C-alpha cells in the first residue's frame, strides 16, 4: 500500500513536470516528451507516465525497501548529536 501511494505521488510529480515543462517544449526542448513517449505518438498516456514514474522511483529507492525517506541535512544531524550529548 505504501509503495502504491509513493508511486502515485511520484507519478503526480512527474506529470506536473510535463505540464510545467510544456512551455520549454514549445521553445524547442521537445525531448522532454519524446524521452518517455514509447509509442512515438507525441503524447504521453497514463501507462507511459506510470512507467517513467516507476523507473524514477526505483532510481531513488537505493535500499530497495519500497520507501523513500528524506535525507537528513548536516544541521539535522548536528541537532540530533547535541540532543544525545545532553541526555548523557
Backbone as CSV, one residue per row, in Angstrom:
resi,resn,N_x,N_y,N_z,CA_x,CA_y,CA_z,C_x,C_y,C_z
1,UNK,0.819,-1.192,0.000,0.000,0.000,0.000,0.865,1.258,0.000
2,UNK,1.920,1.271,0.822,2.805,2.434,0.869,3.507,2.616,-0.471
3,UNK,3.874,1.500,-1.112,4.522,1.585,-2.414,3.597,2.235,-3.435
4,UNK,2.323,1.856,-3.411,1.355,2.420,-4.349,1.176,3.915,-4.122
5,UNK,1.107,4.339,-2.856,0.969,5.765,-2.547,2.198,6.531,-3.015
6,UNK,3.371,5.972,-2.766,4.599,6.638,-3.188,4.672,6.717,-4.702
7,UNK,4.307,5.633,-5.370,4.328,5.612,-6.821,3.338,6.624,-7.394
8,UNK,2.170,6.730,-6.785,1.180,7.704,-7.227,1.717,9.123,-7.041
9,UNK,2.380,9.359,-5.920,2.968,10.675,-5.670,4.043,11.021,-6.679
10,UNK,4.896,10.057,-6.980,5.952,10.283,-7.964,5.330,10.511,-9.339
11,UNK,4.293,9.772,-9.664,3.608,9.960,-10.952,3.020,11.365,-11.033
12,UNK,2.468,11.852,-9.935,1.896,13.204,-9.923,2.986,14.250,-10.136
13,UNK,4.122,14.055,-9.479,5.234,14.999,-9.646,5.748,14.960,-11.085
14,UNK,5.876,13.769,-11.624,6.343,13.631,-12.994,5.353,14.259,-13.981
15,UNK,4.069,14.045,-13.740,3.050,14.652,-14.603,3.114,16.176,-14.514
16,UNK,3.306,16.706,-13.309,3.420,18.163,-13.152,4.642,18.686,-13.893
17,UNK,5.715,17.900,-13.882,6.921,18.300,-14.610,6.623,18.410,-16.096
18,UNK,5.835,17.467,-16.617,5.481,17.532,-18.028,4.601,18.739,-18.319
19,UNK,3.654,19.014,-17.438,2.741,20.141,-17.658,3.508,21.449,-17.631
20,UNK,4.345,21.637,-16.592,5.079,22.887,-16.482,6.231,22.959,-17.466
21,UNK,6.668,21.829,-17.953,7.724,21.810,-18.953,7.204,22.018,-20.362
22,UNK,5.887,22.122,-20.515,5.305,22.300,-21.848,5.797,23.580,-22.497
23,UNK,6.005,24.617,-21.706,6.499,25.861,-22.284,7.914,25.674,-22.822
24,UNK,8.715,24.857,-22.151,10.049,24.556,-22.650,9.985,23.738,-23.926
25,UNK,9.023,22.826,-24.016,8.869,22.015,-25.219,8.519,22.896,-26.403
26,UNK,7.694,23.918,-26.157,7.329,24.836,-27.228,8.541,25.633,-27.686
27,UNK,9.499,25.839,-26.799,10.693,26.606,-27.132,11.763,25.742,-27.803
28,UNK,11.461,24.500,-28.102,12.397,23.646,-28.818,12.929,22.484,-28.004
29,UNK,12.544,22.358,-26.749,13.013,21.253,-25.909,11.980,20.131,-25.942
30,UNK,11.802,19.527,-27.124,10.764,18.513,-27.292,11.178,17.153,-26.750
31,UNK,12.447,17.008,-26.359,12.877,15.704,-25.861,12.306,15.386,-24.488
32,UNK,11.692,16.352,-23.809,11.038,16.084,-22.533,9.936,15.049,-22.722
33,UNK,9.093,15.249,-23.718,8.019,14.301,-24.001,8.565,13.083,-24.738
34,UNK,9.423,13.295,-25.708,9.910,12.178,-26.516,10.735,11.189,-25.696
35,UNK,11.330,11.646,-24.593,12.109,10.757,-23.736,11.242,9.641,-23.158
36,UNK,9.986,9.939,-22.852,9.093,8.970,-22.221,8.015,8.455,-23.172
37,UNK,7.953,8.972,-24.385,6.931,8.584,-25.361,7.371,7.315,-26.084
38,UNK,6.985,6.155,-25.548,7.448,4.877,-26.088,6.777,4.491,-27.400
39,UNK,5.532,4.940,-27.616,4.849,4.566,-28.858,4.944,5.653,-29.937
40,UNK,5.737,6.686,-29.685,6.028,7.753,-30.655,4.793,8.430,-31.235
41,UNK,3.777,8.643,-30.372,2.594,9.359,-30.850,2.607,10.828,-30.423
42,UNK,3.746,11.293,-29.906,3.963,12.676,-29.491,3.045,13.115,-28.353
43,UNK,2.583,12.131,-27.566,1.808,12.411,-26.361,2.117,11.333,-25.340
44,UNK,1.792,11.613,-24.097,2.044,10.658,-23.027,0.730,10.151,-22.475
45,UNK,0.568,8.852,-22.469,-0.624,8.283,-21.843,-0.276,7.826,-20.431
46,UNK,-1.259,7.386,-19.701,-1.073,7.022,-18.301,-0.033,5.914,-18.132
47,UNK,-0.026,4.940,-19.024,0.947,3.845,-18.927,2.380,4.351,-19.061
48,UNK,2.605,5.291,-19.978,3.942,5.837,-20.180,4.397,6.668,-18.976
49,UNK,3.486,7.452,-18.426,3.821,8.257,-17.249,4.066,7.359,-16.045
50,UNK,3.247,6.336,-15.880,3.419,5.404,-14.766,4.752,4.660,-14.887
51,UNK,5.100,4.234,-16.085,6.374,3.542,-16.288,7.546,4.465,-15.981
52,UNK,7.452,5.716,-16.415,8.522,6.675,-16.138,8.618,6.958,-14.639
53,UNK,7.472,7.115,-13.985,7.467,7.370,-12.541,8.019,6.171,-11.783
54,UNK,7.675,4.981,-12.202,8.171,3.777,-11.544,9.685,3.663,-11.687
55,UNK,10.192,3.961,-12.860,11.645,3.912,-13.083,12.339,4.961,-12.224
56,UNK,11.744,6.147,-12.129,12.327,7.213,-11.312,12.296,6.825,-9.836
57,UNK,11.203,6.249,-9.386,11.089,5.809,-8.004,12.150,4.753,-7.697
58,UNK,12.309,3.798,-8.597,13.306,2.746,-8.390,14.714,3.329,-8.299
59,UNK,14.975,4.383,-9.064,16.271,5.032,-9.020,16.500,5.718,-7.667
60,UNK,15.436,6.298,-7.105,15.538,6.975,-5.809,15.565,6.002,-4.638
61,UNK,14.998,4.825,-4.822,14.875,3.825,-3.760,16.153,2.998,-3.673
62,UNK,17.194,3.610,-3.120,18.522,2.995,-3.097,18.574,1.706,-2.288
63,UNK,17.845,1.626,-1.165,17.929,0.444,-0.309,16.933,-0.647,-0.688
64,UNK,16.070,-0.383,-1.657,15.161,-1.401,-2.163,14.023,-1.787,-1.241
65,UNK,13.719,-0.937,-0.246,12.652,-1.297,0.689,11.301,-0.677,0.325
66,UNK,11.179,-0.136,-0.874,9.932,0.453,-1.394,9.443,1.642,-0.582
67,UNK,10.366,2.334,0.082,10.023,3.575,0.782,11.089,4.612,0.479
68,UNK,10.667,5.866,0.488,11.605,6.965,0.329,11.610,7.756,1.627
69,UNK,12.792,8.029,2.111,12.924,8.816,3.329,13.696,10.080,3.000
70,UNK,13.332,11.183,3.657,14.084,12.412,3.390,15.525,12.278,3.871
71,UNK,16.384,12.864,3.143,17.787,12.844,3.521,18.018,13.885,4.611
72,UNK,18.741,13.526,5.627,18.999,14.460,6.721,20.101,15.440,6.323
73,UNK,19.876,16.700,6.671,20.892,17.704,6.416,21.942,17.649,7.526
74,UNK,23.048,18.323,7.310,24.096,18.365,8.333,23.578,19.024,9.603
75,UNK,22.729,20.029,9.431,22.166,20.710,10.595,21.302,19.746,11.413
76,UNK,20.490,18.944,10.736,19.655,17.959,11.440,20.511,16.982,12.231
77,UNK,21.606,16.516,11.626,22.484,15.586,12.320,23.147,16.254,13.519
78,UNK,23.551,17.519,13.358,24.191,18.236,14.461,23.235,18.395,15.631
79,UNK,21.988,18.738,15.339,20.982,18.881,16.396,20.756,17.538,17.083
80,UNK,20.702,16.488,16.319,20.484,15.149,16.895,21.643,14.742,17.806
81,UNK,22.869,14.999,17.360,24.042,14.658,18.160,24.063,15.479,19.435
82,UNK,23.748,16.770,19.351,23.743,17.620,20.535,22.691,17.171,21.536
83,UNK,21.536,16.792,21.057,20.487,16.362,21.977,20.864,15.054,22.671
84,UNK,21.571,14.189,21.973,22.039,12.939,22.592,23.094,13.220,23.660
85,UNK,23.955,14.188,23.382,25.000,14.541,24.346,24.376,15.112,25.617
86,UNK,23.321,15.886,25.457,22.649,16.479,26.633,22.012,15.419,27.504
87,UNK,21.492,14.384,26.871,20.840,13.305,27.634,21.839,12.457,28.399
88,UNK,23.069,12.380,27.898,24.081,11.517,28.532,24.640,12.107,29.798
